[in-house]
């Protein structure tokens, strides 16, 4: 079994490779409407507001997300480690922020927003976590939402699913989109990241601001 540190390294390496081929962000394009509340919460910020790190922050606050702290959930320690792992790929961390809000039926969701400099290119990350989600959206429905088959797909019904897309055509500017679900097992460490995870790593437009 691959350890948490190994998983972070593989994920960061995959992102670094995908970033080199990521097309430019286009404000007029995006995936189809999200199929359920957790997806809606993810899409409203991470997909629709991916033009820049600033637009991610603004969208999160507009959607009622409040700033969270690492100590709010044991799992957030590993979430922050994942966000910081990109530094090992030569990226400079500019900012990482955590947010939280109620999603459905008292269940809370968490957002991790991150901003990096990749040798002069801005890179943004937006990850949604529903640690207490009792189940995930079926993999086939997620693939329909994205519009193409996943580049990497692994599934164990009712226990585990992992789907990764690199440079999905329906989300220009997105280098990697990931959908994961891991059922929490009895005896798991408190900081084990389980539940539903939806995340993107993107290269927003770097066009200069208009001058007066």
C-alpha positions in Angstrom: 0.0 0.0 0.0 1.3 3.5 -0.8 1.8 5.6 2.2 0.5 9.1 2.7 3.9 10.7 1.9 4.2 8.6 -1.2 0.7 9.5 -2.4 1.5 13.2 -1.9 4.7 12.8 -4.0 2.9 10.9 -6.8 0.1 13.5 -6.9 2.4 16.4 -7.0 4.4 14.8 -9.7 1.3 14.1 -11.8 0.3 17.8 -11.4 3.7 19.0 -12.4 3.5 17.0 -15.6 0.0 18.1 -16.5 0.7 21.7 -15.9 3.1 21.8 -18.9 0.2 20.8 -21.2 -2.6 22.7 -19.6 -4.6 25.0 -22.1 -5.4 28.6 -21.3 -8.3 29.4 -19.0 -11.5 30.4 -20.8 -14.3 32.2 -18.9 -16.9 31.0 -21.4 -16.3 27.3 -20.8 -17.0 24.9 -17.9 -18.3 21.5 -17.0 -22.0 20.8 -17.0 -24.2 21.7 -14.0 -23.2 19.7 -10.9 -25.4 16.8 -9.9 -25.8 17.1 -6.1 -25.2 19.5 -3.2 -21.5 18.7 -2.5 -20.7 18.9 -6.2 -22.6 22.2 -6.4 -20.6 23.6 -3.5 -17.4 22.5 -5.2 -18.4 23.8 -8.7 -19.6 27.2 -7.5 -16.1 28.0 -6.2 -13.5 25.7 -7.7 -14.8 25.5 -11.2 -16.7 28.7 -11.9 -14.2 31.0 -10.1 -10.9 29.5 -11.3 -9.9 32.7 -13.2 -7.4 33.5 -10.3 -6.7 32.9 -6.7 -8.4 36.2 -5.9 -11.6 35.1 -7.6 -11.5 31.8 -5.7 -11.3 33.7 -2.4 -14.1 36.1 -3.4 -16.4 33.3 -4.5 -15.8 31.3 -1.3 -16.7 34.3 0.8 -19.7 35.1 -1.4 -21.0 31.5 -1.0 -20.9 31.7 2.8 -17.6 29.9 3.4 -15.9 31.1 6.7 -12.2 30.8 7.4 -11.3 27.6 9.2 -8.3 26.5 11.2 -6.1 23.4 11.0 -7.3 22.4 14.5 -11.0 22.3 13.4 -10.6 18.7 12.2 -7.8 16.2 12.6 -7.8 15.5 8.9 -6.9 19.1 8.0 -3.3 18.4 9.1 -2.9 16.1 6.2 -4.8 18.4 3.9 -2.2 21.1 4.6 0.6 18.7 4.1 -0.9 17.9 0.6 -1.1 21.6 -0.2 2.5 22.1 0.8 3.8 19.1 -1.1 4.0 21.2 -4.3 7.0 23.0 -2.9 8.9 19.7 -3.5 8.2 20.2 -7.3 10.0 23.5 -7.3 6.9 25.7 -6.8 6.8 28.6 -4.4 3.9 28.7 -2.0 2.2 32.1 -2.1 -0.9 31.4 0.0 -2.9 28.5 1.5 -6.3 29.1 3.2 -8.9 26.8 4.7 -12.6 27.5 4.7 -15.7 25.7 6.1 -19.5 25.8 5.9 -22.5 23.6 6.3 -23.3 21.7 3.0 -26.4 19.5 3.7 -28.2 18.2 6.7 -25.7 19.6 9.2 -22.7 18.1 7.4 -19.8 20.4 7.0 -17.6 20.8 4.0 -14.1 22.2 3.9 -12.2 24.1 1.1 -8.5 24.3 0.8 -7.4 27.2 -1.5 -3.8 27.4 -2.6 -1.7 29.7 -4.7 1.7 28.9 -6.1 4.4 30.3 -8.4 5.7 27.7 -10.9 8.8 29.4 -12.3 6.8 32.6 -13.1 3.5 30.9 -13.9 0.6 31.2 -11.5 -0.9 27.9 -10.3 -4.0 27.6 -8.2 -5.4 24.7 -6.2 -9.0 24.3 -5.0 -9.9 21.2 -3.0 -13.3 20.4 -1.5 -13.5 17.9 1.4 -16.7 16.2 2.8 -15.1 14.1 5.5 -18.5 12.9 6.8 -20.1 12.1 3.5 -21.9 8.7 3.9 -21.4 7.9 0.2 -20.2 9.4 -3.0 -21.8 10.2 -6.3 -21.5 7.2 -8.7 -18.3 7.3 -10.8 -20.3 7.1 -14.0 -22.2 10.2 -13.1 -19.0 12.1 -12.4 -17.6 11.0 -15.8 -20.8 12.2 -17.5 -20.4 15.6 -15.6 -16.8 15.9 -16.9 -17.8 14.8 -20.4 -14.9 12.3 -21.0 -13.6 9.2 -19.4 -11.1 9.5 -16.6 -7.4 9.1 -17.4 -7.0 7.0 -14.3 -9.9 5.2 -12.7 -9.9 2.8 -9.8 -13.0 1.6 -7.9 -14.0 -0.8 -5.2 -17.8 -0.5 -4.9 -19.2 1.1 -1.7 -15.6 1.5 -0.3 -13.2 3.3 -2.6 -13.2 5.3 -5.8 -10.4 7.4 -7.4 -10.8 9.2 -10.8 -8.2 11.6 -12.2 -8.5 13.7 -15.4 -5.6 15.6 -16.8 -6.4 18.7 -18.9 -10.2 17.8 -19.2 -11.6 19.5 -22.3 -14.7 20.8 -20.5 -12.6 22.8 -18.0 -9.9 24.7 -19.9 -7.0 25.8 -17.7 -7.5 22.9 -15.4 -4.4 20.7 -15.3 -5.8 18.0 -13.1 -9.3 17.3 -11.7 -9.7 14.6 -9.1 -12.7 12.8 -7.6 -12.1 10.5 -4.7 -14.2 8.7 -2.1 -12.8 6.6 0.8 -15.1 5.0 3.3 -13.8 5.5 6.8 -12.6 2.2 8.3 -13.0 1.2 12.0 -9.7 1.8 13.8 -8.4 4.3 11.3 -6.3 7.1 12.7 -8.2 10.3 13.5 -6.3 12.3 10.9 -7.0 9.8 8.1 -8.6 11.7 5.2 -11.8 9.9 4.3 -15.1 10.8 2.7 -15.5 12.7 -0.6 -12.8 14.8 -2.2 -13.1 16.9 -5.3 -10.1 19.0 -6.4 -8.6 20.9 -9.2 -5.1 22.3 -10.0 -5.3 25.0 -12.6 -3.3 27.6 -14.5 -5.4 30.8 -14.7 -5.0 33.5 -17.3 -1.8 35.4 -16.8 -2.7 38.3 -19.1 -1.7 41.7 -17.7 -4.3 43.9 -16.3 -5.5 46.7 -18.6 -3.7 50.0 -18.1 -5.3 53.4 -18.0 
